């Protein structure tokens, strides 16, 4: 998520996230949501573009901006780097 945050900042994209263990959530939102109303103010159109473009690159994230992600297999540094690099490329387009 730190890599996504950096790429978002470089492209003037509002982005916030939270991580607990292998569970993560992120929002295209200028502030970290504290309740559903805050989540509902996130940019869900941008999330839809993110999801589609990442899927086209072979990275599957939850299809809804309201869902949480879970990492349930060991990821190597190379896999994490590839995911961040893919996001860096699409951040310019979304």
C-alpha positions as CSV (number, residue, x, y, z in Angstrom):
1,X,0.0,0.0,0.0
2,X,2.9,2.3,0.6
3,X,3.9,1.9,-3.0
4,X,0.4,2.7,-4.2
5,X,0.3,5.7,-1.9
6,X,3.6,7.0,-3.4
7,X,2.4,6.5,-7.0
8,X,-0.9,8.2,-6.1
9,X,0.8,11.2,-4.6
10,X,3.0,11.5,-7.7
11,X,-0.1,11.6,-9.9
12,X,-2.2,13.9,-7.6
13,X,-4.6,11.2,-6.8
14,X,-6.4,11.2,-3.4
15,X,-5.5,7.9,-1.8
16,X,-5.6,6.5,1.7
17,X,-5.3,3.0,3.1
18,X,-5.3,0.8,6.1
19,X,-3.5,-2.5,6.7
20,X,-4.0,-5.1,9.5
21,X,-1.8,-8.2,9.1
22,X,-2.6,-9.6,5.6
23,X,-5.8,-7.6,5.3
24,X,-5.8,-4.3,3.5
25,X,-8.2,-1.7,2.3
26,X,-7.7,1.5,0.2
27,X,-9.8,4.3,-1.0
28,X,-9.5,7.0,-3.5
29,X,-10.3,9.6,-0.9
30,X,-8.4,12.5,0.6
31,X,-8.9,11.3,4.2
32,X,-9.0,7.9,5.8
33,X,-12.6,6.9,6.2
34,X,-13.9,6.5,9.7
35,X,-17.5,5.4,8.8
36,X,-19.7,4.4,5.9
37,X,-20.5,8.0,5.0
38,X,-16.7,8.7,4.6
39,X,-16.3,5.6,2.5
40,X,-19.3,6.6,0.4
41,X,-17.5,9.9,-0.4
42,X,-14.6,8.0,-2.1
43,X,-14.1,8.2,-5.8
44,X,-15.8,5.0,-6.9
45,X,-15.5,5.9,-10.6
46,X,-11.8,6.1,-10.2
47,X,-11.8,2.7,-8.4
48,X,-13.8,1.2,-11.3
49,X,-11.1,2.4,-13.8
50,X,-8.4,1.1,-11.4
51,X,-10.0,-2.3,-11.2
52,X,-10.5,-2.6,-14.9
53,X,-7.0,-1.5,-15.9
54,X,-5.3,-3.7,-13.2
55,X,-7.4,-6.7,-14.3
56,X,-6.3,-6.1,-17.9
57,X,-2.7,-6.3,-16.6
58,X,-3.4,-9.6,-14.8
59,X,-3.9,-8.2,-11.3
60,X,-7.2,-9.1,-9.6
61,X,-8.5,-6.8,-6.9
62,X,-12.0,-6.8,-5.4
63,X,-14.4,-5.5,-8.0
64,X,-16.1,-3.1,-5.5
65,X,-14.5,-0.1,-3.9
66,X,-16.3,-1.1,-0.7
67,X,-14.4,-4.4,-0.3
68,X,-11.3,-5.4,1.6
69,X,-8.4,-7.3,0.2
70,X,-6.7,-10.3,1.8
71,X,-3.3,-11.7,0.9
72,X,-3.6,-15.5,1.6
73,X,-0.4,-16.8,-0.1
74,X,3.2,-15.8,0.4
75,X,4.2,-13.0,-2.0
76,X,7.8,-12.4,-3.0
77,X,9.3,-9.0,-3.2
78,X,9.3,-9.3,-7.0
79,X,5.5,-9.9,-7.1
80,X,4.9,-6.9,-4.8
81,X,7.2,-4.8,-7.0
82,X,5.3,-5.9,-10.2
83,X,2.0,-5.0,-8.6
84,X,3.2,-1.5,-7.6
85,X,4.8,-1.0,-11.1
86,X,1.5,-1.9,-12.8
87,X,-0.3,0.6,-10.6
88,X,2.3,3.3,-11.3
89,X,1.6,2.8,-15.0
90,X,-2.2,3.0,-14.7
91,X,-2.1,5.9,-12.2
92,X,-1.3,8.2,-15.0
93,X,-4.5,7.1,-16.8
94,X,-7.0,7.1,-14.0
